Amino acid sequence: MTKTVLLLVGTRKGVFLLEGDGRRNQWGLRGPFCEAWPINHVVGDPASGAIYAAGGNEWFGPAVWKSEDLGATWTHSSEGLAFPPQEDPVKAVWSLAQADGRLYAGVEPAGLFRSNDGGATWQHVAGLRDHPSRPEWQPGGGGLILHAVLPHPEDGDRLWVAISTGGVFSTADGGKTWEPRNKGTRNDFLPEEYRYAEYGQCVHSLVMAPGLPDRLYQQNHCGMYRSDDGGRGWDSIEPGLPSTFGFPAAAHPRDPETLYLVPLNGDSVGRYMPEAKAAVWRTRDGGATWQDLRAGLPQENAFLSVYRQALATDPLEPAGVYFGTTSGALFASTDEGDTWTSIAQHLPAITSVETLVVGG
């Protein structure tokens, strides 16, 4: 069977799919799907080929869309995606993750739901919002949102989530109880005495190193960090980067030392790539040193921003790297970031990019 690489692109106006073969040098574009709903995250299941899309807003309500035929047809469900009646309603689904036969959904206001039937119905993981710190979680600039879900690849009871702004939390009992995992990460926007609080950090992206489930990387509103003990302690790895601020991070599919970032120029000076010159930054040594990757990317008047889930890698050899911008441009590298090509322009604002390889 011929190998097919799909780029799963979430946008403010639906899902788009880019389809290429194993060489990844030509791409066909399909979409928009999901009736042009605002979509925040799209993920694929390599085992079944199913595609899931998280989205909604105050007008549509929250839902997770599903396609079992690579985008030809879609259904959606919001059954169970609700907090108890006395709480604020769920506005939208923002993040998805799969593990151990389950599908997880992070929502706004910050909360977590789990589906055991492929997204048909959902159950609230109430233990997270029962944490005593929850009344003190505050909305960031985009809202109080659970932006990242990281299941342990081998232990179905272990899970990490990241909340803006609540910080990183972890469970080891399937979501019944949770503990903050933020030691060493700072809040530059708070008074000095609150800079290193137990919780309340603004986490922009949380990713896991391949083959090392306790090694986590975190792009924070205030710095870039690495943990080697499942988030119990974090060390800054931002020296060498042009900025402490950015949104996305993406792990290499096989090498735990390699990570990709897209630093932006800061939270109060435009939030675009430094000097308006596009670059993806890569470390090959776990964050000890960084290299800017620019070949093929625009180096003049590139006022580009990339959201937290809009940078991804594929599992091929060499790994492909992809990012989408808020201005609707999509760039691809087939040599682990050394060189880049523009593969789509003029899409709606891109909120997420993920990959799915089928066949072969």
C-alpha positions in Angstrom: 0.0 0.0 0.0 1.3 3.5 -0.8 2.2 5.6 2.2 0.1 8.7 2.6 1.0 11.7 4.7 -1.8 13.9 5.9 -1.4 17.3 7.5 -4.4 17.9 9.8 -4.9 21.7 9.9 -7.3 23.4 12.3 -8.4 26.9 11.4 -10.9 29.6 12.5 -13.1 28.4 9.6 -13.0 24.6 9.7 -10.5 21.8 9.1 -8.3 21.6 6.0 -6.4 18.4 5.0 -3.2 18.5 3.0 -2.3 15.1 1.4 1.1 14.0 0.1 3.0 10.8 -0.5 6.0 9.5 1.3 8.3 11.9 -0.5 6.3 14.9 0.8 7.3 17.2 -2.2 3.7 17.7 -3.5 0.6 18.4 -1.6 -3.1 18.4 -2.4 -5.5 20.6 -0.3 -9.0 19.6 0.7 -11.5 21.5 2.8 -12.9 23.4 4.6 -14.6 20.6 6.6 -16.8 20.7 9.8 -19.2 23.2 8.4 -16.5 25.9 8.8 -16.8 25.8 12.6 -13.9 27.4 14.5 -11.6 24.4 15.1 -8.8 24.5 17.7 -7.1 21.2 17.4 -7.2 18.2 15.0 -5.6 14.9 15.7 -5.4 11.5 13.9 -5.4 7.9 15.2 -2.7 6.0 13.4 -4.2 2.7 14.2 -7.7 3.3 12.8 -7.2 6.3 10.5 -9.9 8.2 12.4 -9.6 12.0 12.5 -10.9 14.1 15.4 -11.4 17.8 15.4 -12.0 19.9 18.6 -13.9 23.2 18.3 -16.8 25.4 19.0 -17.5 28.7 20.6 -20.2 30.5 22.6 -22.5 30.5 19.5 -22.1 26.8 18.4 -21.2 25.3 21.8 -18.5 22.7 22.2 -18.1 19.6 20.1 -15.6 17.0 18.8 -16.0 16.2 15.2 -15.0 12.8 13.8 -14.2 11.4 10.3 -13.6 7.7 9.7 -12.9 8.0 6.0 -10.0 10.5 5.9 -12.2 13.5 5.8 -14.8 12.5 3.2 -17.6 12.5 5.8 -17.9 13.9 9.3 -20.1 13.6 12.4 -19.9 15.5 15.7 -20.9 14.9 19.3 -21.2 17.1 22.4 -23.0 14.5 24.5 -21.6 14.8 28.0 -19.4 17.8 27.3 -20.9 19.8 30.1 -20.1 20.8 33.7 -22.6 20.5 36.5 -25.5 23.0 36.1 -24.3 25.4 38.8 -21.0 26.0 37.0 -20.1 28.1 33.9 -20.9 26.3 30.7 -18.3 24.8 28.5 -17.6 27.2 25.6 -15.3 25.2 23.4 -13.0 22.2 23.1 -9.3 23.3 22.7 -7.1 20.2 22.9 -7.3 16.5 22.2 -5.1 13.5 23.0 -5.4 9.7 22.6 -4.0 6.9 24.7 -5.0 3.5 26.0 -8.1 3.3 24.0 -9.4 6.6 25.3 -9.8 10.1 23.9 -9.2 13.1 26.1 -10.5 16.7 25.5 -9.4 19.9 27.2 -12.0 22.6 27.3 -12.7 26.3 28.1 -13.3 27.1 31.0 -10.4 24.8 32.0 -11.5 21.3 32.5 -10.9 17.8 31.2 -13.3 15.2 29.6 -12.7 11.6 28.6 -14.4 9.4 26.0 -14.2 5.6 26.0 -16.2 5.2 22.8 -14.3 7.2 20.2 -15.8 10.5 20.9 -19.5 9.5 20.8 -20.0 10.3 24.5 -18.0 12.1 27.1 -17.4 12.0 30.9 -16.2 14.8 33.0 -12.9 14.1 34.8 -14.1 16.0 37.8 -11.0 15.4 40.0 -9.1 18.1 38.2 -11.6 20.9 38.9 -12.0 19.6 42.4 -8.4 20.6 43.1 -8.3 23.2 45.9 -6.4 25.6 43.8 -9.1 25.8 41.1 -10.8 29.0 42.5 -7.5 30.8 42.0 -6.9 29.8 38.4 -7.1 33.0 36.3 -7.8 33.4 32.6 -4.9 34.4 30.4 -5.2 36.7 27.5 -7.2 34.1 25.5 -9.3 32.8 28.4 -9.0 30.1 31.1 -8.3 27.1 28.9 -6.8 23.6 29.3 -4.5 23.8 26.3 -2.5 20.6 26.5 -3.1 16.9 27.5 -0.2 14.5 27.7 -1.1 10.8 28.5 1.7 8.5 29.6 2.3 6.1 26.7 2.4 2.9 28.9 0.5 3.7 32.1 -3.2 4.6 31.5 -3.6 6.1 34.9 -0.9 8.8 34.4 -1.6 12.0 32.7 -0.4 15.6 32.6 -2.4 18.7 31.6 -1.4 22.4 31.1 -3.8 25.3 31.9 -3.5 28.9 31.0 -3.2 30.2 33.7 -3.2 27.4 36.2 0.0 25.7 35.4 0.9 22.0 34.9 -1.0 19.3 36.9 -0.4 15.6 37.0 -2.5 12.6 38.0 -1.3 9.0 38.7 -4.8 7.5 39.5 -6.7 8.1 36.3 -7.8 11.6 37.1 -9.2 11.1 40.6 -6.5 13.3 42.3 -4.1 15.8 40.8 -1.0 17.6 42.0 0.7 20.8 40.6 4.0 20.3 38.8 5.4 23.8 38.4 8.5 24.0 40.6 11.1 26.1 38.9 8.8 27.9 36.4 8.3 31.6 37.0 5.6 34.2 36.6 7.4 37.3 35.4 4.0 39.2 35.4 3.5 38.8 39.1 5.2 40.6 42.1 8.5 39.2 43.1 7.2 37.2 46.0 4.8 35.3 43.8 7.2 34.6 40.9 7.7 30.9 41.7 4.3 29.9 42.9 3.1 26.3 43.3 0.5 26.9 40.6 -0.9 29.8 38.4 1.7 29.7 35.6 0.8 30.5 32.1 1.8 27.3 30.2 1.7 27.7 26.4 2.8 24.3 25.3 3.7 21.0 26.9 5.3 18.1 25.0 6.9 14.7 25.9 10.2 13.4 24.7 10.0 10.2 22.7 11.0 7.1 24.7 11.4 9.1 27.9 7.9 9.7 29.4 9.3 11.6 32.4 11.2 14.1 30.2 8.8 17.0 29.4 9.5 20.2 27.6 7.4 23.3 28.3 7.1 26.6 26.4 5.8 29.0 29.0 4.7 32.6 28.8 7.8 33.3 30.8 10.6 31.0 29.6 11.4 27.7 28.1 11.9 24.7 30.5 12.8 21.0 30.6 11.9 18.4 33.3 13.5 15.0 33.7 11.2 13.8 36.5 7.7 14.1 35.2 7.4 17.8 36.0 8.3 17.6 39.7 11.1 20.1 38.9 11.8 22.3 35.9 15.1 23.8 34.6 15.4 26.8 32.3 16.7 26.0 28.9 16.2 29.4 27.3 19.8 30.6 27.1 20.6 30.9 23.4 17.1 31.6 22.3 16.2 35.1 20.9 13.2 35.4 23.3 11.7 33.8 26.4 8.3 34.1 24.8 6.6 31.8 22.2 3.7 29.4 21.9 4.4 26.1 20.2 6.9 23.3 20.9 7.2 20.0 19.0 9.3 16.9 19.9 11.3 14.9 17.4 9.5 11.5 16.7 12.5 9.4 17.9 15.3 11.5 19.4 14.5 12.8 23.0 17.3 15.4 22.7 15.8 17.1 19.7 13.1 19.8 20.1 11.6 22.5 17.8 10.4 25.9 18.9 9.1 29.1 17.3 10.2 32.0 19.6 8.3 35.3 19.2 9.5 38.7 20.0 7.6 39.1 23.3 4.2 39.4 24.9 3.9 43.2 24.6 5.7 44.1 21.4 3.7 42.4 18.7 4.1 38.7 19.3 5.7 38.0 15.9 9.0 36.4 14.9 12.0 38.5 16.0 13.0 41.2 13.5 10.2 40.0 11.3 12.5 37.3 10.0 11.0 33.8 10.0 12.8 31.0 11.9 12.2 27.7 13.6 14.7 27.0 16.4 16.1 23.5 17.1 18.1 21.9 19.8 19.9 18.6 19.4 21.1 18.3 23.0 18.1 18.7 25.1 18.1 22.5 25.2 21.8 23.1 26.0 22.3 24.8 22.7 20.0 26.1 20.0 20.2 26.6 16.2 18.0 28.9 14.1 16.6 27.3 10.9 15.8 29.8 8.2 16.7 28.4 4.8 13.6 28.8 2.6 11.7 30.9 5.1 10.9 34.6 4.5 13.6 36.9 5.9 11.9 40.3 5.2 8.7 41.7 6.5 7.6 38.4 8.0 5.4 39.5 10.8 4.3 35.9 11.5 2.8 34.4 14.6 2.3 30.7 15.3 -0.2 29.4 17.8 0.6 26.8 20.5 -0.6 23.7 18.6 0.5 24.8 15.1 4.0 23.2 15.0 4.3 19.4 14.4 6.6 16.7 13.2 5.9 13.5 11.3 7.3 10.0 12.1 9.1 9.5 8.7 12.9 9.3 8.2 14.1 12.0 8.1 11.4 13.6 10.2 9.2 16.2 8.5 8.5 19.4 10.4 5.5 21.7 9.7 4.1 25.0 11.0 1.1 27.1 10.2 0.7 30.8 10.9 -2.1 33.1 12.1 -2.0 34.7 8.6 -2.9 31.3 7.0 0.5 30.2 5.6 1.8 26.7 6.0 5.5 25.7 5.7 7.1 22.3 5.5 10.5 20.8 5.9 11.4 17.2 4.9 14.9 17.3 6.3 14.3 17.9 10.0 14.1 21.6 9.7 17.3 22.3 7.6 15.3 23.7 4.6 11.7 24.9 4.2 9.1 25.2 1.5 5.8 27.1 1.5 3.0 24.6 0.8 -0.1 26.6 1.3 -1.1 30.3 1.7 -4.2 32.3 2.2 -5.9 29.8 4.5 -7.9 31.1 7.5 -5.9 31.7 10.6 -4.3 28.4 11.5 -4.8 27.2 15.1 -3.2 23.7 14.9 -1.1 21.4 12.7 -0.7 17.7 13.3 0.3 14.8 11.1 -1.2 11.4 10.3 0.6 8.7 8.2 -1.5 5.9 6.8 -0.7 3.0 4.5 2.8 1.8 3.6 
